[in-house]
């Protein structure tokens, strides 16, 4: 009887694990594919964005932090997205760089700093001089985000004119969520 109960318990646990994995598989929905002849949909928002053969976008010609590389994505409400990008800068000992969403939600233009509050952003978005740094945000849109641009902007007056580079922009989530 104990063996039957143990086998039954093991079977129930296995079925539960299988259904969790089947429902929650997280996949790469988008991975930037940049080279000197294509920017893979990336454009400059009031700045110059130059693609390199090494998969980088170099960002120059800025006078404001929000002037940054951006890309349009069709994101969905209720989906948890993990968004990451590698960033490099040589201008300051440390600079804060964020991933921001510029979307229409309920007809209103909203700017959402995906790294979180100012305090979280200052920690998660800290990029040291001369080091490639991965910035990662996990975010769920509660309502439908329309006309959504994701961009990689600098934070703080001292970074407004700073040149920087990005590469390996990745969005992960459930299959079909982009």
DOMAR-143230 format. One line per field, with one value per residue: residue number from 1; y, z, x of N, C-alpha, C, O in turn. Coordinates in steps of 0.02 Angstrom, whole numbers, plus 50000, padded with zeros to 5 digits. Each point is the difference from the previous one (the first is absolute). Layout:
// residues N
k	NUM:...
n_north	Y:...
n_up	Z:...
n_east	X:...
ca_north	Y:...
ca_up	Z:...
ca_east	X:...
c_north	Y:...
c_up	Z:...
c_east	X:...
o_north	Y:...
o_up	Z:...
o_east	X:...
***
This chain:
// residues 178
k	1:2:3:4:5:6:7:8:9:10:11:12:13:14:15:16:17:18:19:20:21:22:23:24:25:26:27:28:29:30:31:32:33:34:35:36:37:38:39:40:41:42:43:44:45:46:47:48:49:50:51:52:53:54:55:56:57:58:59:60:61:62:63:64:65:66:67:68:69:70:71:72:73:74:75:76:77:78:79:80:81:82:83:84:85:86:87:88:89:90:91:92:93:94:95:96:97:98:99:100:101:102:103:104:105:106:107:108:109:110:111:112:113:114:115:116:117:118:119:120:121:122:123:124:125:126:127:128:129:130:131:132:133:134:135:136:137:138:139:140:141:142:143:144:145:146:147:148:149:150:151:152:153:154:155:156:157:158:159:160:161:162:163:164:165:166:167:168:169:170:171:172:173:174:175:176:177:178
n_north	49941:49951:49889:49938:49978:49918:49894:49960:49967:49899:49915:49978:49941:49889:49942:49979:49914:49898:49971:49962:49896:49922:49994:49936:49933:49990:50080:49951:50092:50030:49993:50075:50056:50014:50069:49973:49891:49967:50060:49941:50076:49967:50050:50071:49990:50031:49908:50012:49956:49978:49972:49929:50008:50088:50043:50057:50034:50049:50015:50043:50073:49963:50008:49905:50017:50083:50077:49950:49925:50001:49957:49989:50027:49898:50096:49915:50023:50050:50072:49897:50112:49929:50092:49956:50045:49980:50018:50077:50000:50086:50005:49911:50067:50090:49906:50091:49888:50066:49927:50047:50009:49985:50014:49945:50077:49915:49960:49935:50107:49899:50055:49912:50047:49965:50090:50067:49963:50097:49982:49980:50088:50055:49942:50004:50105:49947:50103:49898:50082:50024:50033:49906:50071:49912:50039:50002:49979:50025:49963:50052:49972:50093:50089:49999:49929:50101:49954:49889:50095:49930:50042:50024:50008:50102:49961:50080:50079:49949:49965:50096:50027:49956:49998:49957:49918:49976:49934:49939:50053:50001:49941:50018:49900:50028:49889:50050:49993:49943
n_up	50000:50075:49985:50046:50110:50035:49988:50079:50097:50003:50012:50105:50066:49985:50048:50110:50026:49996:50082:50091:50004:50023:50108:50056:49919:50054:49944:49935:50060:50079:49892:50077:49914:50079:49916:49971:49986:50103:49979:49906:49916:50001:50089:49922:50109:49893:49936:50033:49912:50069:49896:50088:49950:50062:49912:49961:50100:49904:50111:49908:50026:50088:50008:49952:50107:49999:50008:49949:50033:49892:50077:49891:50090:49953:50059:50066:49982:50096:49930:50039:50008:49930:50064:49904:50076:49899:50102:49916:50091:49929:49998:50023:50087:50011:49956:50010:50006:49934:50063:49898:50076:49889:50093:49914:50080:49954:49919:50086:49974:49967:50095:49936:50102:49901:49992:49953:50106:50041:50087:49979:49981:50094:50035:49995:50034:50096:49957:50018:50054:49896:50041:49954:49970:50070:49909:50109:49908:50101:49901:50078:49893:50062:49962:49950:49985:50009:49898:50001:50057:49940:50104:49928:50095:49960:50082:49989:50079:50097:50014:50049:50049:50094:49979:49920:50072:49898:50085:49906:49909:50111:49919:50111:49954:50047:50001:49922:50071:49906
n_east	50041:50071:50010:49919:50004:50068:49965:49931:50045:50047:49928:49964:50070:50000:49917:50009:50066:49954:49929:50051:50041:49924:49973:50072:49962:50097:49943:50076:49976:50074:50032:50035:49952:50079:49967:50103:49978:50031:49906:49987:50004:50107:49952:50037:50022:49981:49998:50106:49945:50086:49965:49998:50100:50030:49944:50089:49962:50030:50017:49950:50083:50058:49887:49961:49972:49924:50080:49913:50079:49966:49930:49975:49938:49996:49996:50033:49891:50032:50049:50019:50013:50052:50016:50039:50071:50046:50046:50002:50067:50005:49889:49936:50026:49933:49959:49934:50000:49938:49942:50004:49917:50008:49937:49953:49981:49943:50067:50028:50027:50036:50026:50024:50006:50040:50067:49924:49992:49961:49930:49891:49933:49972:49910:49888:49975:50018:50018:50046:50053:49964:49900:50041:49917:50002:49946:49975:49938:49959:49961:49937:49987:49995:50058:49899:50086:49952:49994:50002:50018:50063:50004:50083:49939:50027:50067:49922:49985:50023:49894:49973:50096:49959:50111:49934:50029:49956:49967:50001:49963:49982:49948:49985:49982:49902:50013:50065:50086:50023
ca_north	50059:50057:50007:50027:50071:50035:50005:50046:50067:50018:50013:50064:50053:50005:50031:50071:50031:50003:50053:50065:50014:50009:50065:50057:50001:50066:49995:50063:50026:50046:50011:50046:49972:50062:50001:50065:50014:50003:50019:49954:50036:50051:50067:50051:50048:50064:49987:49960:49931:49969:49928:49972:49928:49961:49994:50057:50064:50055:50054:50064:50059:50009:50058:49983:49930:49960:49991:49933:49951:49973:49948:49989:49931:49988:49966:49982:50006:49939:49957:50021:50003:50014:50039:50014:50030:50015:50070:50018:50072:50020:50071:50013:49943:49961:50032:49960:49991:49965:49977:50037:49989:50058:49967:50026:49955:50033:50062:50048:49984:49985:49984:49953:49977:49930:49976:50013:50066:50034:49964:49936:50017:50021:49939:49953:50030:50029:49976:50028:50021:49950:49931:49980:49984:49979:50029:49956:50020:49954:50044:49978:50054:49983:50016:49995:50053:50011:50041:49995:50004:49987:50034:49995:50071:50016:50034:50051:50055:49989:49950:50024:50003:49943:49948:49932:49946:49945:49938:49943:50017:49937:49997:49931:49993:49940:49996:50034:50061:50060
ca_up	50000:50003:49934:49956:50018:49979:49927:49983:50017:49950:49938:50006:49999:49932:49958:50018:49971:49927:49981:50014:49947:49936:50000:50016:49966:49982:49941:49972:49952:49956:50014:49949:49948:49972:49969:49968:49946:50024:50070:50027:50026:50049:49973:50049:50022:50004:50006:49945:50019:49948:50011:49986:49983:50061:50032:50043:49977:50033:50008:50004:49981:50048:50045:50055:50018:49965:49930:50009:49951:50016:49956:50012:50015:50014:50065:50020:50072:50039:49985:50032:49953:50025:49948:50019:49950:50023:49988:50009:49995:50021:50016:50072:50041:50006:49971:50006:49935:50014:49947:50009:49953:49982:49972:50014:50041:50006:49961:50030:49990:50064:49999:50056:50012:50013:50055:50064:50030:49991:50040:49966:49937:50014:50014:49945:49938:50009:49949:50014:49943:49967:50013:49975:50057:49982:50037:49991:50030:49996:50002:49975:49986:50026:49947:49932:49979:49928:49972:50053:49986:50054:49985:50049:50011:50057:50054:50035:49958:49982:49945:49945:49937:50000:49949:50029:49953:50024:49960:50030:50029:50001:50035:50014:50026:49974:49926:49967:50037:49967
ca_east	49959:50044:50030:49949:49991:50060:49998:49946:50024:50051:49966:49965:50051:50026:49949:50001:50060:49993:49954:50032:50049:49966:49967:50043:50064:50024:50042:50024:49951:50037:50071:50024:50042:50027:50066:50013:49953:49931:49991:49950:49942:50020:50006:50018:49949:50036:50072:50027:50012:50041:50008:50066:50003:50006:49935:49987:49974:50033:49953:50036:49962:49946:50001:49955:50004:49950:50020:50027:49977:49934:49973:49929:49982:49930:49997:49933:49987:49997:50057:50063:50057:50067:50032:50069:50043:50067:50015:50070:50013:50067:49998:49999:50019:49938:49942:49939:49967:49938:49956:49938:49946:49960:49941:49933:49960:49935:50000:50048:50071:50033:50072:50007:50068:49989:50043:49966:50005:50064:50051:50014:50031:50069:50040:49995:50023:50067:50048:50066:50041:50041:49978:49935:49957:49933:49944:49943:49936:49945:49942:49935:49953:49934:49952:50026:50046:49997:50054:50050:50071:50046:50062:50054:50016:50042:49964:50040:50026:50070:50004:49958:50036:50046:49996:50003:49985:49960:50001:49965:49935:49962:49936:49977:49933:49968:49999:49945:49981:50028
c_north	50063:50013:50031:50074:50042:50009:50050:50073:50024:50017:50068:50058:50009:50034:50075:50036:50007:50056:50069:50017:50013:50069:50058:50002:50072:49992:50069:50020:50046:50003:50043:49965:50058:49987:50066:50017:50001:50014:49960:50037:50054:50067:50049:50045:50066:49990:49959:49930:49967:49926:49979:49927:49956:49994:50059:50056:50054:50060:50065:50057:50016:50065:49989:49924:49956:49991:49936:49954:49970:49950:49991:49925:49996:49958:49990:50010:49932:49951:50026:49994:50010:50032:50017:50029:50009:50072:50013:50076:50015:50073:50015:49939:49953:50040:49954:50000:49954:49975:50032:49981:50065:49973:50042:49947:50037:50068:50053:49977:49990:49981:49959:49978:49928:49971:50013:50072:50032:49964:49934:50012:50018:49940:49954:50027:50030:49968:50035:50013:49941:49928:49988:49977:49980:50032:49955:50026:49944:50042:49967:50061:49978:50011:49997:50059:50006:50044:50002:50000:49980:50036:49996:50070:50008:50040:50049:50051:49987:49952:50024:50000:49941:49953:49933:49950:49950:49940:49948:50020:49937:50010:49927:50002:49935:50001:50033:50066:50063:50000
c_up	50000:49931:49951:50013:49978:49924:49977:50014:49950:49934:50001:49996:49929:49954:50015:49970:49924:49980:50014:49944:49934:49996:50004:49966:49979:49943:49981:49946:49949:50024:49943:49954:49959:49966:49962:49946:50024:50075:50032:50032:50051:49964:50055:50014:50013:50016:49940:50027:49942:50017:49981:49985:50062:50038:50045:49964:50040:49998:50010:49984:50045:50039:50060:50012:49961:49927:49998:49943:50022:49947:50018:50011:50014:50063:50021:50075:50034:49989:50036:49949:50039:49941:50023:49942:50031:49980:50017:49994:50026:50023:50074:50039:50010:49969:50010:49932:50012:49937:50013:49946:49989:49962:50012:50039:50017:49966:50025:49987:50068:49988:50063:50004:50025:50056:50068:50022:49986:50036:49967:49935:50010:50014:49939:49935:50004:49951:50014:49936:49974:50011:49967:50060:49975:50047:49986:50038:49992:50010:49969:49989:50024:49946:49932:49983:49924:49978:50048:49973:50063:49983:50059:50010:50060:50050:50034:49951:49976:49942:49936:49932:49989:49941:50036:49947:50034:49954:50037:50038:49993:50038:50007:50029:49974:49923:49973:50032:49970:49927
c_east	50043:50032:49950:49989:50060:50001:49947:50021:50052:49968:49964:50050:50028:49949:49997:50060:49994:49954:50029:50049:49965:49968:50049:50067:50017:50050:50026:49951:50032:50072:50027:50049:50027:50067:50006:49949:49927:49997:49943:49940:50016:50008:50019:49941:50036:50074:50022:50016:50037:50011:50071:49998:50004:49934:49982:49964:50036:49953:50039:49952:49941:50009:49954:50005:49952:50016:50042:49979:49933:49977:49926:49988:49925:49996:49928:49990:49999:50056:50062:50057:50064:50038:50070:50039:50069:50016:50073:50007:50071:50003:50007:50023:49941:49943:49940:49965:49940:49967:49932:49950:49963:49940:49938:49962:49936:49999:50048:50072:50032:50072:50013:50073:49996:50044:49969:50008:50068:50057:50020:50038:50074:50045:50002:50029:50069:50050:50066:50039:50041:49980:49932:49959:49932:49950:49940:49939:49951:49937:49939:49956:49931:49946:50035:50046:50000:50058:50060:50072:50038:50065:50048:50028:50047:49959:50048:50029:50071:50008:49967:50035:50047:49987:50003:49983:49953:50010:49958:49936:49957:49935:49981:49931:49970:49997:49937:49980:50029:49980
o_north	50048:50058:50041:50040:50055:50054:50038:50044:50057:50047:50037:50051:50057:50042:50040:50056:50051:50037:50046:50056:50042:50031:50054:50033:50033:49959:50051:49965:50004:50004:49982:49961:50017:49963:50039:50058:50016:49978:50012:49979:50037:50003:49985:50023:50012:50040:49978:49993:49997:49984:50025:49966:49940:49978:49996:50006:49998:50017:50006:49989:50024:50022:50040:49962:49942:49959:49998:50017:49988:50001:50002:49958:50047:49938:50036:49993:49950:49945:50060:49945:50038:49969:50028:49991:50013:50020:49970:50030:49965:50027:50049:49944:49939:50061:49939:50052:49950:50024:49990:49988:50033:49982:50042:49943:50055:50046:50053:49941:50044:49967:50026:49969:49988:49946:49974:50046:49967:49994:49983:49963:49981:50004:49980:49962:50038:49939:50062:49966:49965:49954:50039:49957:50033:49994:49981:50020:49965:50034:49963:50038:49948:49963:50000:50057:49955:50040:50054:49955:50025:49994:49987:50024:49956:50035:49982:49983:50019:49997:49964:49987:49997:49982:49993:50018:49991:50007:50008:49983:49975:50031:49962:50048:49961:50053:49990:50030:50053:50046
o_up	49965:49980:49958:49954:49974:49976:49954:49960:49978:49967:49951:49968:49979:49958:49953:49975:49972:49953:49961:49976:49962:49947:49975:50024:49966:50004:50023:49950:49942:50060:49941:50021:49947:50026:49998:49984:49960:50039:50058:50052:50020:49944:50059:49954:50056:50037:49961:50052:49944:50056:49952:50017:49995:50057:50037:49939:50061:49947:50047:49981:49977:50012:50047:49955:49985:49966:50022:49962:50060:49943:50059:49962:50028:49998:49978:50038:49969:50029:49996:49977:50049:49947:50054:49941:50060:49944:50046:49954:50044:50011:50019:49975:49998:50008:49999:49971:50036:49945:50054:49943:50048:49942:50045:49978:50028:50025:49969:50008:50043:49951:50055:49953:50057:50026:50050:49960:49975:49974:49997:49983:49960:49989:49978:49957:49955:50001:49997:49949:50038:49985:50008:50038:49957:50061:49943:50058:49950:50051:49952:50047:49981:49997:49997:50001:49965:50039:50018:49963:50054:49943:50057:49960:50042:49982:50018:49944:49944:49970:49950:49949:49952:49986:50052:49944:50061:49942:50059:50058:49945:50053:49951:50033:49967:49970:50025:49979:50033:49963
o_east	49985:50008:50018:49994:49992:50017:50011:49987:49999:50021:50003:49987:50011:50020:49995:49992:50019:50015:49988:50000:50023:49999:49985:50046:49960:50047:49974:49992:49979:50014:49995:50042:49973:50042:49953:49990:49956:50042:49984:49975:49955:50026:49990:49966:50023:50030:49959:50032:49974:50021:50029:49951:49987:50000:49951:50003:50001:49973:50039:49942:49949:50056:50000:50015:50016:49968:50057:49954:49990:50024:49982:50024:49972:50001:49956:50048:49984:50000:50015:50016:50001:50007:50010:49982:50006:49985:50028:49971:50025:50054:50034:49997:50007:49997:50007:49986:50006:50014:49971:50019:49981:50005:49997:49994:50001:49968:50006:50016:49996:50017:49994:50026:49979:49986:50024:50007:50046:50055:50059:50047:50043:50061:50053:50024:50020:50011:50005:49990:50033:50039:49954:50023:49971:50005:49988:50005:49999:49993:50005:49989:49975:49951:50062:49979:50023:50026:50022:50019:49985:50024:49980:50039:50006:49953:50056:50019:50018:50053:49999:49968:50038:49943:50032:49979:50002:50019:49983:49993:49991:49998:50000:49980:50034:49992:49945:49951:50001:50018
***
